[in-house]
Amino acid sequence: MFKKIRVTILLLILVVVATERWRAYHRTDWTMGLDVAVYPINGDNSQEAAAYIQTLQDADFDDIEEFFQEEAKRYGKGMFRPITLFLGPTVSELPPAPPGQGRSKLDIMLWSLKFRWWAWRHGDAPGLKPHVKLFLVYVDPTQREVVENSFALRESMAGTANLYGIRKQHKQNAVIIAHELLHTLGATDKYDPVGNYPRYPEGFAEPDANPRLPQQWPN
């Protein structure tokens, strides 16, 4: 009896994963607009992060919408608004932390399932059901000099962006949010994970420029 229950649970997990993968690949062909919900999280329970989250509005994410609109036009996609971001309610629970260095494939797989389950249970935004969920974890920059790495999964069309809860970091935060959003849509990183330097030529904004952009290789 226990074996049958275990097999049934595993089959249900496989069905959910397969459904998510099908949904991800058929919603990212850039023929239809995507609704993206962003959910703030106070990552360090600080008053500073809480105060910043209280100031957030939908308009704070207009720059990201405009970026995607401009890029869609540049690549010949005649879409008025390929991405629509709207601010969801604050989430009180932190997402599962990804496994650290030395992780095995099994560790990554188990974490991926945990995060998908967590993202499915959280982020019930009012109104339209979002196609993509992004959880924005804000921290007090005076208490933490370096934030954790952000991540996103295409299969679940969900991700986490670790950010500083301060207004002067707004544009830098927008870059990170857009970066993780692109990961949910299938984009890959264009840098060497070992040294964090951009791969040549795909990681360079202008690979034929002299000097190379965005930066020179180290000597």
C-alpha positions in Angstrom: 0.0 0.0 0.0 2.8 2.4 0.9 4.6 1.7 -2.4 1.4 2.5 -4.3 1.1 5.8 -2.5 4.7 6.7 -3.1 4.4 5.9 -6.8 1.3 8.0 -7.1 3.0 11.0 -5.4 6.0 10.7 -7.8 3.7 10.5 -10.8 1.8 13.6 -9.6 5.1 15.4 -9.3 6.1 14.4 -12.8 2.8 15.6 -14.2 3.2 19.0 -12.5 6.8 19.4 -13.7 5.8 18.4 -17.3 2.9 20.8 -17.3 5.1 23.6 -16.0 7.7 22.9 -18.7 5.0 22.9 -21.5 3.5 26.1 -20.1 6.9 27.8 -20.0 7.9 26.9 -23.5 4.5 27.9 -25.0 4.2 31.3 -23.2 7.7 32.6 -24.2 7.3 32.7 -28.0 6.8 36.5 -27.9 3.4 36.3 -29.6 1.4 37.3 -26.5 2.1 39.7 -23.6 3.1 38.3 -20.3 1.7 39.5 -16.9 4.5 39.5 -14.3 3.7 39.9 -10.6 6.4 41.1 -8.2 6.1 40.3 -4.5 8.3 42.2 -2.0 9.8 40.4 0.9 11.6 41.9 3.9 14.7 39.8 3.7 16.3 40.8 7.1 13.2 41.9 9.1 14.7 45.4 9.2 12.7 48.6 9.7 14.6 50.1 6.7 13.5 47.4 4.3 10.0 47.5 5.6 9.8 51.3 5.2 11.1 51.0 1.6 8.6 48.2 0.7 5.8 50.5 1.9 6.8 53.1 -0.7 6.7 50.7 -3.7 4.1 51.3 -6.4 3.4 49.7 -9.8 5.0 52.8 -11.4 8.4 51.9 -9.9 8.7 49.1 -12.4 7.8 51.1 -15.5 11.4 51.3 -16.6 11.5 47.5 -16.9 8.4 47.5 -19.0 9.8 50.2 -21.3 13.1 48.2 -21.7 11.2 45.1 -22.9 9.0 47.2 -25.2 12.1 48.8 -26.8 13.8 45.5 -27.2 10.8 43.8 -28.7 10.6 46.6 -31.2 14.3 46.3 -32.0 13.9 42.6 -32.7 10.9 43.1 -34.9 8.1 42.0 -32.5 5.2 44.3 -33.0 3.9 44.1 -29.5 2.7 47.2 -27.7 3.4 45.8 -24.2 5.2 42.5 -24.2 5.7 42.6 -20.4 3.3 44.1 -17.8 4.5 44.2 -14.2 2.2 44.7 -11.3 3.0 44.9 -7.6 1.6 42.0 -5.6 1.2 41.7 -1.8 4.1 41.5 0.5 5.2 37.9 1.3 6.3 37.2 4.9 8.3 34.0 4.3 11.7 33.7 2.6 12.0 31.3 -0.3 14.1 28.1 0.0 17.8 29.0 -0.3 19.6 27.3 -3.2 22.3 24.8 -2.4 25.8 26.1 -2.0 29.1 25.1 -3.6 29.8 21.4 -4.0 26.2 20.7 -4.5 25.2 17.5 -6.2 22.7 17.1 -9.0 20.3 15.5 -6.5 20.6 18.5 -4.2 19.8 20.9 -7.1 16.8 18.8 -8.2 15.4 18.6 -4.6 15.9 22.4 -4.1 14.2 23.1 -7.5 11.2 21.1 -6.4 11.1 22.8 -3.1 11.2 26.2 -4.7 8.5 25.4 -7.2 6.3 24.2 -4.4 7.0 27.3 -2.4 6.4 29.7 -5.3 3.1 27.9 -6.1 1.9 28.4 -2.5 2.9 32.0 -2.4 2.2 35.0 -4.5 -1.6 35.1 -4.7 -1.9 38.4 -6.4 -5.4 40.0 -6.8 -6.8 40.2 -10.3 -5.2 38.4 -13.2 -3.3 35.2 -12.6 0.3 36.1 -13.4 2.3 34.2 -16.0 5.6 34.9 -14.1 6.2 35.4 -10.4 9.2 37.3 -9.1 9.9 37.5 -5.4 11.9 40.7 -4.5 13.9 40.2 -1.3 14.9 43.6 0.1 17.5 44.1 2.8 19.0 47.1 4.7 22.1 48.1 2.8 23.7 49.6 5.9 23.6 46.2 7.6 24.6 44.0 4.7 27.3 44.9 2.1 26.7 42.0 -0.2 23.4 40.3 -1.0 22.9 36.7 -1.9 22.9 35.7 -5.6 19.6 35.9 -7.3 18.1 33.0 -9.3 15.2 32.1 -11.5 13.7 28.9 -13.1 12.3 28.8 -16.6 10.3 25.6 -15.9 8.3 27.3 -13.1 8.5 30.8 -14.5 9.4 32.1 -11.1 12.4 33.6 -9.5 14.0 35.6 -6.7 15.9 38.8 -6.9 18.0 39.9 -3.9 18.0 43.7 -3.7 18.9 46.6 -1.5 15.9 48.4 0.1 16.9 51.9 -0.7 15.7 54.4 -3.2 19.1 55.3 -4.7 19.6 51.6 -5.6 16.4 51.7 -7.7 18.0 51.5 -11.1 20.5 48.8 -10.1 17.6 46.9 -8.6 15.7 47.2 -11.9 18.6 45.7 -13.8 18.7 42.7 -11.5 14.9 42.2 -11.7 15.0 42.4 -15.5 18.0 39.9 -15.5 16.1 37.3 -13.5 12.9 37.9 -15.5 14.8 37.1 -18.6 16.0 33.8 -17.0 12.3 32.8 -16.5 11.8 33.4 -20.2 14.7 31.1 -21.2 17.7 33.5 -21.4 21.0 32.2 -20.2 23.9 33.9 -18.4 26.7 35.2 -20.7 29.5 35.1 -18.2 32.0 32.6 -16.8 30.6 31.4 -13.4 34.1 30.8 -12.1 35.5 34.3 -12.6 32.3 36.3 -13.1 33.8 37.9 -16.3 31.6 38.1 -19.4 32.2 35.5 -22.1 33.5 36.8 -25.4 31.8 37.6 -27.7 28.3 36.9 -26.5 28.8 38.6 -23.1 29.9 41.9 -24.6 27.6 44.7 -25.5 29.9 45.7 -28.4 32.3 42.8 -28.9 34.1 44.6 -31.8 34.6 47.8 -29.9 38.1 48.9 -28.8 38.3 48.9 -25.8 35.9 46.0 -25.4 32.7 46.6 -23.6 31.3 46.1 -21.0 34.8 45.7 -19.5 38.3 44.7 -20.3 39.6 41.2 -19.5 41.9 41.2 -16.5 45.6 41.1 -17.1 
